[in-house]
Amino acid sequence: MPDCVYLDWNATTPLRPEARGAMAAAWDLPGNPSSVHEEGRKARRLVEDARAAVAGAVGALPRDVVFTSGGTEANALALTPGLRRKSGLAVQRLVVSAIEHASVLAGGRFASEAITAVGVSDSGLLHLDRLREALAGGPPALVSVMLANNETGAVQPIAEAAEIVHAAGGVLHVDAIQGFGKIPFDISVLNADLVTVSAHKIGGPKGVGALVWAEGVQGLEPLLRGGGQERGHRAGTENVAGIAGFGAAVTAAVAALEKDAIRLESLRNRLETGLRQTPGALIFSRGVRRLPNTTLFTVPGLRAETAVIGFDLGGIAVSSGSACSSGKVQPSHVLEAMGFGRELAQGAVRLSLGWSTCEADIDRCLEAWRKLAGTLTKRGDETLLERF
């Protein structure tokens, strides 16, 4: 059988050659980046170069970037009671969209009774009116809305949400982990106060992320205390090799972003044209702006675990949603929040593309799906899908 076709890029990406090279060079440096001697300064330079790359990619200042062990830690660090904008009041509660990643829905350091979830439309977009209602009449809130959903790919109305949040005296956190490196954005244009990003979604190593904040944000309390690393925001010796790989991946991703977005959207459209030939096929969030690489689809009666295994047997790696829920076959909380019933929510399959995806990969995927679709049946003898 030919090599596996990897269509699970939203879960994690292959390591870019640029990141691999940067990490290999960093492994040869013995110095601690907090040491003042020459070897320490060499390690420090790698860290600071990567910090500048991340900052430049999102329109922030390098001093406002703190490296973490990944996106989950970055989100947890951001979700801090007491945050405030310059001259503003400290936030006392957390408001999140109902489709957030599990690391945001967990609430960070907010008590569960201080967390409110705001609903989304059947297209997967945040209800701005409901956000406005949730913020009215209460103490200042930290609001967390993702840039783009990791399952549907739907791009959220961040700038509009920011206007509502700031008018209510709140602070806006944007989990940009899935959108980073796929669509261009600038923290100041979005008017976001905090943004989180992760290395392994853009071709960097696993286990490295960053929290970025806008100028004037105050009150960030560290999760890890000890040494003065990361300007006191995150104690512990920096993962120099991982951070160097992150920086190299950012540089490569930003350089290719526009070209890749056009190519991937074309491939995604080719994929979805083929999928929609299946009777009853539904592609979620199809009518709104999405990440150019993401398709979430289902057909009535389909069970996601059956489809994922079937694709895998055909040499196609796909997923049934967030990789952070792998091993827990359950309905998608994103689709349930969008108002879809349990049957559809437990049958969605996500296909996500990346920089090495080609037309032949899409054709192999569609061939595997046609074979799989011809064998799927509902309970009993009723044929679920017509044979092609």
ABEGO torsion letter per residue (X at the ends): XBBBBBAAAAABBBBBAAAAAAAAAAAABABBAABABAAAAAAAAAAAAAAAAAAAAAGBBAAABBBBAEAAAAAAAABBBGBBBBGBBBBABBBBBAABBAAAAAGEABBAAABBBBBBBAAGBBBAAAAAAAABGBBBBBBBBBABBAAAGBBBBAAAAAAAAAAAGBBBBBBAAAABGABBBBAAAAGBABBBBBAAAAGBBBGBBBBBBBBGBBGBBBABBEBABGGGABBEBBBAAAAAAAAAAAAAAAAAAAAAAAAAAAAAAAAAAAAAABBGBBBBGAABBBBAABBBBBBBGBBAAAAAAAAAAAGBBBBAEBAAABGBBBBBAAAAAAGBBAAAAAABBBBBBBAABBAAAAAAAAAAAAAAAAABBBBEABBABBBX
